[in-house]
Amino acid sequence: MTAVDRLAGRERELAAIDDFLTGVRSGTGRALALRGEPGAGKTALLLRAAERAAPARVLRATGAEPESQMAFAALHQLLRPVSGLVDALPEAQREAVRGALGLATPTGGQDRFLVSAGVLSLLAEAAVPAGLVCIVDDFQWVDRASADALLFAARRLGADGVGLLFAARDTAEARHALKDVPGLTVAGLAAADAALVLAARSAVPPVPDVAALVAAATGGNPLALRETAGLLTPEQLTGRAPLPDPLPVGDGIGAVFGEQIARLPEPTRLVLLVAALEGLGDLRLVLRAAARLGATADALDAAEAAGLLDIEPTGIRFRHPLIRSAVHAGAGAADRRAVHRALAAESEEAGDTGRGARHRAEAALGPDEDIAAELAAAAGLARARGGYADAARTLIRAADLTPHRRTRSLRLKDAAVAAWLGGRPGQARSSLAAAREAAGDDGPSVEIAQLSGRFELHSGDAAEALRTFLAAAERTAEQVSGQTARARLSILADAAEAASYVGDTDAAVLIGRRAEELPEPGDPADAFLRDVLIGAGALQGGDSRGGAQRLRRALDAVPDDGFDAVLLLWAAAAASLLGEGDVGARFGARAGRVARVSGMVGTLPVVLESTATAERMNSAFALSAALSEEGLALARETGITNSAAAHLANLAVCAAVRGDETDARAYAHEALAIAIPHRLGLRVGVASYALGLLDLGLGRFEQAHERLTALTTAGPGAGHPAAVWGSTADRVEAAVGAGDLDAARASVEFLKRWSANATSPRARALLARCRALVAEGDAAPELLRHSLDLLADDPGAAYDRARTALLLGERLRRERRVGEARPHLRHAAEAFGRLGAVPWERRALGELRAAGEAGDRAEPAALTTLTAQELRITRLVAEGLSNRDVAARLFLSTRTVEYHLYKVYPKLGVTSRTELARLLA
């Protein structure tokens, strides 16, 4: 086949590939997906890319339909040549990748994103020194674990010199999978280019009219053109004889191959069928399985002579994927089952029981527990390696073959869990519904109910999740010892989380009582969680003293090290219930660090909700937004829709502080579009609060008063305790600005009750500030000064300190004490300027001018000039992490971290990591 034949009319595609390769060779990360129908010439374009990639290294893999359910099969094929570089990866990633590639025995269920992050790091290592081009053909047949890892890497390529070039059939499924990858459609050829292909494959060149007719009939498909050219006579090509009607391409290009295959000897067709169903191209395995069925090695000669396949010493490859399809379609069902049985026997003799089980499943005529058990074991291995999506598909097939209802229900339940962990929430829900149906009266109903509630809590209706958890907890009420007690505590914790999403205080009280009925756990983590549930229920049920004592006991038991991220989030919740938002923020930030170290990315979107909120409460608005952007991207990747709503709501608050009305409204409305139908009261409250804060900052006091009051009185999500408490200080200020002193005083009384058990300086400072706003005479300035004193040693209170200084300066100026007012107004303006709080800075500067001083806008803090990615990197570097560790925790390559730091240092005016840490401190 000549270059003209293969690449005629592909100037646009070749130019795009050349641009792709140029970027990779210059050190830029690139990804490109070629999409087109079978025979469009995608493989030829990939071959050209491989030829022109030098000096970059090239790795290649091809998806195979029989391997599409085998976790990490394509990744193993692609990365095998560079597997020696795995030892250079950070420890957690190294072990995950070694397990995924079969280089070590997996130690347990790996987080699928940890494997993906390790793959990204390995690609970056392999790109040194001249770049790396990974070429993956037939992406539509790549197993899901491999596809997830490669697409994860494609979304995060930076200054790595790594290029990912995919080719896939242009199907709806492939378009969805590759939606985040820049795409290029490889369409049919125009008539003039089609004529070149026909001329290269024909005895005589076709006349233009004939070329145009053939191009139209084949849609310009290059493979169809080549195959049709070989079936037309010189007379037909030159127009001296009419063309056949229809042209010999049948209902599809595969029909041409089907005719060729049908003319082959029966032994040849048998060996071709073995090769088609084996799918890996393992010549020895194909020949051994064929021998079991009576065919010899020389049966392949006729297929090779017909140009249907290429044979090498250790491998066999069909010349085109459609040939495999035609072989499969032309065989009878009984023949296919016989071949699968032969392949199963040979695979098992070679020690590959997982592959053997899959072949046996294809040969099964009905339920068979032995085969189902083998498939379940194969799924267990895939799950241990992090291949959850592939494990789910295997478990579903195992369930189909399982004769006993209870066992079938258990396998479907396990399939649901695997699908959820594999980022397939729709499949998880359908599998769980099937498990529930299969269970009947004897199945694991409580476990299924808890899973159903968790799925609902993460991506559905939080109120329905709460109902499901409470019902499941009641079904275990009579068994309260040993493992059953621990399981019930887990369900009650899930219910409490759902109640906090919804804002259902009655449910929280009930959950606390049910937790108190459980025996005192021996495990410290379980005892802590039980105390939090009991304390939260008591506090919200009116037992302020008893609830506070129980929550204090829980927080006193939190160790300096040893709690996982989820338990630290419960500690953050306990502190917030005590009115100590700053203490809660510290636990939230700590949870984020623990989650990153653990590598369990699947939990990170939820953890980052608290971490981002913590940074916002600590005046780090730019970093808070950066973390929410990261959390939002991960939430969308993992299908945790309700976490996406939380991050959108936080982004809305950060935009409101900046005075960015367009972004604040866009984020808030997108959050509300998820949160209202899902009954996420807290998310509704935070998004609505953002809009009220925006009005307050812009001086629209009436609108702010109306919005913030609505959080306590009416509308979806109104009355959520956390939203009501978190907005109190702003609600007081808005009410005073709008002239509604009665509403302001009522809000102050609410804050007094809420913070009655709070001991942190920031909580007491907030109350003093709110009391000052409704105080008369000299009491107001004194309360504001007291608030400032309480915040003096709190580096995270810069925003609250500036807000208080502004209020004090305004009060003093109105009392004509301008000399006293100016320092406070000047401090407020400078602090707001550094924080990027534009409307608040503008208000402070206006007050300062009114006090007789011409203030200028302050330069924003250097950190506010960094991009979101640069901020995330900078924060971790300042904590003392190496570039390699930063890369591991942010799922980047080390080279990308180095690239960003190269830009960060001059932006911040520092030259060392020590100076960077000092600046952030």
N, C-alpha and C positions, 0 to 999 in steps of 0.2 A: 504494500500500500504506500503510495507516494505522499509527500507532505502536502502537495496540491490537493490530493484526494481527501486527506484527513482534515485539512484546515481551510479549505476554500471558503471564502466569504466570511471569515471569522476575524476580520481586522479589529472590530470593536472589542470583541472578547479578548483578543491577544493584547490589545493596548491596555485593557483593564488589568490583565495579569501582569504585564510588564510594570505597570504602576504599583501594583501590589508587591512585586518582588523588589522594586527599587526602595520602597518604604522599609521592607524587612532588612535589606542590606545596609540601610542607613541607621539601623538601630531602633526603628519604630515597630510597635506591635500592630499587626494587621490581621483581619479576618475577612474572608470573602466566600460566598456560597454561590456556586453555579447551579441553576435549576433548569430542567428541561425534560422533554419526553424521552423515553428510551430510544437510543440510536441518534440522538441529536448531536453527538460529538463531544460530550462532556469529558469522557475519558481521554480522548485525543488532546483536549486542552490541558488536562492535568499532566499528561505526558510531556507536553511542551513546557509547562511550568517547571517540571522536574529537570528537564534538559537545560533550562536557562537560569536555574536557581543559584548556580555556583557564584561565589565561593561558599554560599550558605549550605549547611548540612540539610539533607532531605530525609524525612521519615515518611513511610507510606503505610496505609492500611486500606482494606476494602471490606465493606459490610457484606455479610453473607446471611441469607435468610435463615438457614438452619441454626446460625449462631445468635440470632436476634434475641433469644431469651437466655443467653448465657452471659452472666454478669462479667463485664470487663474483658470480653473476648477481643473486641476491636482494639481496646487500649493495650492489651498484651501484645497484639500484633504490631501496633504502631511504636510502642516504647521499648520493645525487646532489645533493639540495637543500643539503647542508651541506658539500660537498666543498671549498668555499673556506676552511674552517677547518683543513684538513689542515696548512697551513704552521705552525700553532701547536704541532704535536706535536714530541716529541724526535726527533732526526735519524733514528735507526734505525727507529723506528716510522713516522715520516713517509714514508720511502722505501718501507717495506713496504706501507703503506696506499695510497700513490700507485700502486705496481705492481699491487696487488690490484684497485684500482678502474679500472685502465686509464688513469690520468692520467699515467703515465710508463712507459717501457719497463723491465721488470724487469731487474735487473743479474745475477741468478742465483737459485739455489734459496733462497727465503726460508723461515725457520723459521715453521711455521704458527702457533705461539703468538705470535711477534713481530707478525704481522698482527693476531691477536686482541687483543693488548695495545694495539696502535695503534687498533683499533676502539673499545675501551673508552675510551681517552683522547679520541678524537674525539667520542664520545657525551657525555662529560663537558663538553667544550668547547661542544657544541651545546646543552647544558642551561642555559647561562648566558643570561639572568639568572633566568628564571621556571620552569625545569624542562623536561624533554623526555619525550615519550611516543612510543615506537616500537611500531607495530602491525604485526604480521606474520600474515597470513592464509594458510591452506593450508600450514602449516609442514611437513606431511608431504612436500611437493614442493619444499621449499627445497633448493638444492644443498648438498652436505656442507661445503664450505669456508665458506659463509656461515653455515650452522647451527652449525658448530664455533665460529666467531668470536662469534656472538651468545650461545651458551650459555656460552662462556668469560667473556664480559662479565656475563652474568646471575649467575654464581657469585661475582662479585667486586664487585658493586654495593655502594657504601657511602653516604657522605654526598654523593652526586652529583646528586640530583634527577633521576635517570634511571629511567624505567619501561619495561620490556620486556613487552609484552602479546602472547602468541602464541595462535593458534587452530589446532587440528589435528584430523584425524579420530581417533577413539578406537581406534587399532590397537596391537598389541603393540609394533611398531617405534617408533611415536610415543611411547608411554608410556616406552619405554626411553630414547629420545633426550632426553625432557623430565623424566627421573626426578629431577633436582636442582632443578626449578622447581616452586614451589607450584602445585597443579593444582585445577581446578574442572570437574567433569563437568556438561555441559549435556545433561540427560536429556529424555525425552519429557514432554509436558504432561499434567496431570491432566484428567479429563473436563470439569470446569467451565471450565477455561481453554481446552480444545480447542473447547468450544462457542462461546466468544468469537471464536476464529479462524474457525470455520465460518460464524458469523453475519456476520463482516466480509467474507467472500468469496462469500456466497450471496445469491440473490435473496430468500430468506426465512430467518428464523432457524430452526435445527433444534430439534426437541423434545428434551428431556433424554435420552430413551432412545436416540434416533438418534445424538446427540452422543457418548454413551458407547460405542455400538457402533463408530462410526467411529474414536474415540480408541483403542479396544482394537485395531482392525484395523490402524491405522497406527503403533501404539506411541506415539501422541501426538506424532509427528514433525511440526513445524509446516509444513514444505514439503509433506509428503504430505497434510496436512490441507487446505492451500490448494488444491493441485492436485485433490484428490478432490472438494472442495466445488464446483469448477467443472464437474465431470462428473456431479453428482447433480441430479436434477430437483426442483422444489419439492415435488412429491408425495412423493418419497422422503425429503426432509429433514424434512417434517412428519409422516411416519409413515403417510400415506394410501396409499403404494405401498411394496412391499418393497424393501429394499436389494439391489443385485446381489451375488451370491455366487460368487467372492470380489469384494471391492471392487476398483475399477479402479486398483489400485496395482501389480498384477502381482507379479513376483518381487522387485521393488525400485522405488524411486521413479523410477529412470531409465527404466523401461518407459513411463511416461507421456510423457516427453520423446521417447522413441523413436517413439511413435505420431504425435506432432506433426511430427517431422522427416520421417517417411515420407510424410506428406501434402503436403510442400512440392515445388515444381517441381525437376526434376533439376539445372538450373544453380544453384539456391539451395543444394541439398544439396552440390554440388561446392565452392562458395565456403565453406560452413560447414566442410567437411572441411579445406580449405586453412587456414582460421583455427584449427581445432582442432589441426592438426599443427604449425603455425607457433608457436603458444603464447605469443608475446610481446605480441600485440595491436597489432602494427605494421600499420596499415591499408594503407599504401602497398605494403609487401612482400606482403601478402595479395592485394591486387588485381592486382599485377604477375604473381605466380605463377599466379593464377586465369586471367588473360588468356592465359598460355601454354597453358592447357588449354581455352580457348575460352569461358570464362565472363566476363560483363561486370559492371561495378560495380552496375548496377541489380538484379542477381540477389539482392543483400542485402536489398532492400526487403521481400520476403515474410517473411524471417526476423525482421526488425525489427518488422514488423507483428504477427507471432505472439508477440512478447514474448520471443524466445529470446536476443536480444543487444541491447546498446546500442552505438550508433555515434557517435563524436565525430570532429571534423576530422582528428585524427591517430591515433586509437586505436579498437580494437574489443574489446568485452568481453562474454563470455558471462554471462548473468544468474545462472547458477549453475554450479559446476564439473561437476555431473552432466550438464549439457547437452553439454559438451565430450566427456564420456565416452560419452554416447549417440550423438553424431555419429561418434565413432571406432568404436564397436562396430557401428554399422549399416552401415559401409562395407566393401566387399570388399577383399581383400588386394591385388589388382592395382590398384585405385583408390588405395589408400594409397601404394603404391610410386610410382605416377605423380605423385602430389602431392609426395612427398618429392623426386623428381627435379627437379620444377619449383622447389621451394623451395631446393634445393641450387644450381641455376643462378642464381637471383636473389640468394641470399646471397653467392655467389662474385663476381658482378658488382658487388655493393656492397662488396666487399673483406673480407668476413667468411668467410675460408677455413675456420676452425674449425667454424663453424655449418654451412657447406656440406658439410664432411666428415661431420658427424654425420647430416645428411639423406641423403647418398649411402650411408652405412652402413645406414640403415634401408631403403633401396631395393635393397640388394644381394641377389642370389639365391644367392650362394656366395662362396668365397674370391676376393679381388681385392686384389692387392698395392698398386695405386695408391690405392685407398680406405684400405687399412690404413696406408699410409705417411702419408696426410693426417691420419688420426686420431692416429697417433703424434706427428706434429708439433703437433697441437692439444693433446695431453697434455703435451708439452714446455713449451708456453706456460703451461698451467695450473700445472705444477710450478714453473716459474720465478716465478710469482706467489704461491706458497705453497699452492695448491689441490691438495694431495697426494691426498686421498681421491677427488676427482673425476678427477684424472689417472689414478689406478689403474683406475677403472671404464672410462675411455676406452681405456686400454692393453689391458685385458682384451678389450674389443670389437675392438680392432685385431688382437689375437692371433687371435681367432676368424676374422677375415677374411684372415689371413696364410697363403699357400699353402706356404711353405717352412719346414721344421721348425726349422732353426737360428734363423732370424729370429723365428719364433713363440716359441721358447724365450727369446730375448733380450728380447722384449717382455713376456713373462710375468714374467721376472726383474725387469725395470724396474717392472712393475705391483706386484710384491711389495715392492720398496723404497718405492715411492710410498705403498702402503697402510700400511706400517709407519710411515713419517714422518707419515702422516695419522691415526695413532692407531687403525688397524684391524688389530690383530695377527692376528686369525683369518683375515681375508681375505689378509693377507700370507703366512701359512703355506700356505693353499690355493693361492695363485698360484705360490708357489715350488715346491710339489709338482708343479703342472701344468708348470712350466718344466723341472723335472728329468725328468719323463716325456716331454715334447716333445723334449728335447735328445738323448735316446738316447746313442749313443756319440760323437757329434760336437759336442755342446753345450758351453757354458762351465762345465764341471763344477766346477772349482776355485772360481770366483767364486760359483756357486750354493751350493757347500759352505760357503764362508765366510759367506755371508748366512744360511744355515740355522743355522750355529753361533751367529751373533750373535743371531738371533731366540731361539734356545734359551737363550743365556746371559742374556738380558734377562728372559725370562718363562717359562722352562722348566727342564729338568734341566741343571745346570751340568756334571755329569760327562759327559753326552752331548755337550754343546757342546765340552768339552775333547777328547773322542775325535774329533769332527768336524774340529776345527781341526788336530789333529795329523795326521790322515789327509790333509787338504788340503795341509799343509806338506810332507809327504813326496812328494806328487805333483809338487811344483815343485822338488824337491831337485836335479835335474840342471841346472836353468837358474838360474844365480846371477849374472847380470850385468844392468846397466841397470834397466829398469822391473820386470823379473821379480824381481830381488833386492829391490827396494823392496816389491813385492807380497808376497813371502815374509816379509819383516820384519813387515809388517802382520799377516799370518796368525799368525806366531809371537807377536806382542804380544797378539793376541786369545787365543791359547792360554794365554799366561802369565796373563792376567787370569782366564780360566776356572780355571786351576790354583790361583790365589790364592783364588777363591771356594770351591773344593772343599777346598783344603789338601793338594794332591798335590805333595809335595816331589820325588818321583822325576820327575814330569813337568816340574817347574821346572828340574831339572838337565838333562834332555834338551833342553829348549827353549834353555837357555843354550848348550849345545854346538852346536846347530843355528844359533844366532845367530852364534856365533864362526866358523862356516864361511862366512858371508857376507862379501863384500869390504867394506873400510872405506868407509862412505858419505861422499859429499862434502857432503851436506846436514847442517848442525849438529844439527837436530832428529832426523834419522834416526841420526846417530852417537850422540847422547845415549841414544836408545831402545835401540839395540844394546848400548851399555855397561851399561844397567840390566839387560837380559835376561841378558847374560853374567855380570855380577856377582852377580845374584840366584841364578843356577844354580850358580855356583862356591861361593858362601857356603853354600847349602843342601846342596851335595854334599860338604861337609867342607873345602873350601879356604878357610878363614877369612881368611887374609891376602890371597890373590889376589882373592877376591870383594870384600873390603872396599876394596882399592885400586881396583878397577874401579868400584865404586859411588861412591867418593869422586871419582874422575875425572868420572863422570857429573854429580854434584851440583855440582862446581866449574864445569862448563860451562853450568849453568842461567843464562841472562841475566836481568838485572833487569827486562827487558821483552821481549816478543816471543814467548814460549811461550804456546800455547793452554792451555785448562783441562785437557784430557786429558793433555798432557805434564807439567803441574804435578802431576797426580795420580800420575804415575809417579815424579816426584821425591819426593812424600810417601811412596810405597811404599818407595823406596830408602832414605830416612832411617829409616823404621821398621825395615827389615831390619838396619840398623846399630845398632838399639837406641836410637835417638834419636827417641822419640815426640814430643817437643816441637818438634823441627825439622820432622818430618813434619806436625805440626799447623799450623805456619806455612805450609808449602806448600799444605796443604788449604784453609786460609782464603783464601790468595791465588788458588787455583783458583776458589773461589766468586765472588770479585770479578771475575775475568776473564770467567767465564761470564755473569754478569749484564750486564757492559758489552757483550759480543758480541751479546746478545739471542737467542742460540741456546737457547731454553727447552727444546728436546727433550733436550739433554744435561744440563740443570740438575738433575733428580732424582738422577742418579748423582754429579754433582759435589757436591751438597749432602750426600751421605752423608759425604764426607770433611770438608766444612766443619762440619757438625754435630758430628762426632767431634772435630774440632780445638777447637771451642768448649768441648766437655765436658772435654777434656784440659787446657784453659786455665781451668778452674773456672767457666766461664760456663754453668751448668747450665740456667738458664731460657732463655737465648738458644739453647743447643743444642737444647732441646726445641722452641722456636719454629721453628727451621730445619728440624727433622725433621718437624714438622707441615706446613710448607710443602712439603717434599720428598715427604712421603707423599701429599698432595693431588695434586701434579704427577705422581707416579708412577702413581697411579690414573687420572689423566686421559690419560696417554700410554700406558697399558697395560704399563708396565715393572714387572711383578709382583715381580721379585726385588729391585728397588730399594725397593719398598714394604716388603719383609721387613727390609731393612737399617734403614729409618727406624723401623719398629716396635720393632726390637731396641734401637736407641739411646734411643727414648722409654722403654723398659722400664728401662734403666740410669739415666736421669735420674730416673724415678719412684722407683727403689730408693734413690738418694741422698737424696731427699726423705723416704723412709720411707713412701711411699704404696703400701701393700701391694696394694690392690685394683687400682690402675692398673698397677703393675709386673707383676703376674701376668697381667692381661688383655693388655697389650702383648706380653709375652714369649710367651704361648701363641698369640696371633695370628701373631706372627713365626715361631714354630716350626711352625705349621700350614702355612705356605708353604715354609719353609726345609728341613724334613726331607724331604718328597717330592721337592723340587727339588735335593736334595743340595748345599745351600749351607752347607758346613761352617763358614765364617766367621760367617754369620748365626746358625746354630745355636749356635756358641760364644758369641757376644755375648749372645744371648737367655738362654742358660743362665747365663752370668756374671752377668747382671742379677739372677737369682733367688738366686745365691750371695751377691752383694753385699748384697741385701736382708736375708738371714739374718744376715750379718756385722754390718751396721749395727744390727740389732735385738738383737744379743747372743746369737744362736742359733749358737754356735760349732760344735757338732757337725754341725748341718745344713749350715752354710756349708762346713765342711771336706769333707763328703761331696759336696756339689754341685760345689765348685771342683776337687776331686781328680778327679771324673768327667770334667772337661774334658780331662784328660791320659790317661785310662785306658780308657774304654768309652763306648758309646752313639753315636748318629748325630752326626757332626761332631766327635767327640772327637779330640784330638791336632792340631787346626788350629794351626799355629805361631803365628799372630798372636793367637789367643784364649788359647793357653797362656801366651805371653809377657805379654800385656796383663793377665792375671789373677794373675801371679806374686806381686806384693806382697800382694794380698788373700789368696792361698792360704797364704802364709807366716804371716800374722797369724791366719787361721782355724785352721791346724794348731797353732800355739802355744796359742791359746785352748782348743782341744780336747784339749791335752795330748799331741799326736803330734809330738814334737820331731824324730824321724827324718825324717818327711815334710817338716817345715819346713826342715831342713838340706838335704834333696835339692832342694827348690825353690830355695833360695839358690844352690846349686851350678849349677843350670840357669840362673839369672839371670846368674851370673858369666860363663858361657860365651856366653850370648846377647849380653851387653853388652860383651864383650871389646874390640870395636872402637868403642864409643861414646865420644865426647869431650864431649858436652854436659853442663852442670852438673846438669840435672835427672836425666839417666840415672845419673850417679854418685851423686846424692843418694838415688835410689831403691834402689840397691844397698847403700849405707851403712845405710839404714833397715832393709832386710831382714836384713843381717848382724847388726845390733844385736839383733834379735828372738831370735836363736839364740846370741848371745854371752853370756859369763858375766862376773861381777865388774864392775869399773869400765869395761870395754871398751864395754859397751852404752850407757851415757849419753854417752860420748865420741863414739861413732859417730852417735848421734842428734843431738848438737850439731853435728857435722860436716855431717850431712845438712841441718840447718836453715841453716847458714852457706852451703852451696852454693845454697840456694833463696832466699836473702835478697834478691837483686836480680831475681828472676823474678816479674813481676806476674801471670803466668798460673798460678803454682804455689800459689795461696792454699789450695786444698783439700789438696794434698799437704803443704804446710807445716803446716796445722792437724792433719792426721793424724799427722805426725811429732811435733808439739808435744804432742799428746794422749798418744802412746806414751811420750815422755820424762817428761811429768808423772806418768803412771801408774807408771813405773819408779822415779822419785825418791820418790813417796809410799810405795810398798811398802818402800823402803829407809829410811823414816821421815825423809826429807829434805824435809819438807812446805814449809818456807820456800822452797826452790829449786823445788819442784813447782808452787806456786800460780801464778806468772806464766805458765808454759807452759800450764797448764790453763785459766787465764783467757783467754789468747790463743786457744786452741783453741775454747773455747766461743763467744767473740765471733765468730770467723771462721766457724764452722759456722752460727751464727745468721744472719749476713749472707748466707751462701750458700743458706740455706733447707734445710740438711742436718739435718733435725730429729732423727733418731735419734742422730746423732753429737754434736749439741749436747747432747742429753739425757745421753748417756754422759759427756761432758766436765763438765757441771754436777754430775753425781753424784760424780765424782772430786773436783771442787773442794770440794763440801760435806764429803766425807770428809777433805779436807785442812784443814778448819776454816774455810772461807770460804763464806758464803751467796751464791752467784752467782745472778743473775737472767737470764732469757732475754733475749738481745739482740734489738733491732729488726732485722727482715730488711732487707737492703739495698734501697734505694728501687727499684732495677731489678726486684727480684723481685715488686713489686706491679703491674708492667705486664702487659698482655695480650700474647699471642704476636705479634699484629700490631703493637702499639705497640713491642715490643722490636725487631722487625726494622726498623721505621722509624727508631727512635732510634739504632740502631747505624750506619745509613747516614748519617743526619744528622750524627752525631758525626765521621764520616770526612770531612765537608766538602761533601757533596753537596747540591745545591739540592733543593727540594721536587719540582720537575719531574723531576730525575734520579732521585730516590728512587722516584717514581711509576713511572717507566719500568722500573726494575730490579725492582720488586716487583709489576709488572703491576696497578697501581692507578691511579686518577685523582689528579690533583694536589689536587683538593678533598678527597678521602678522606685523603690524607696530611696536609693542613692540619687537617682535623677531628681526627685522632688526636693531632697535635702540640699542639693546643689543650687536650687532656686530659692529655698527658704532662707539660707544663711544671709545672703545679701539683702533680702527683703527685711529681715529683722535686725540687720546690722551686727550680727555676731559672727564669730569665726571658729567656735568650738562647741562641742556638746555641753561642756561645763557652763559656758556663757548662756547657751540656750536654756538649760535647766534653771539657771539663776533668773533669767528673764521671765519664765513662766511662773516661778515661785513668787 
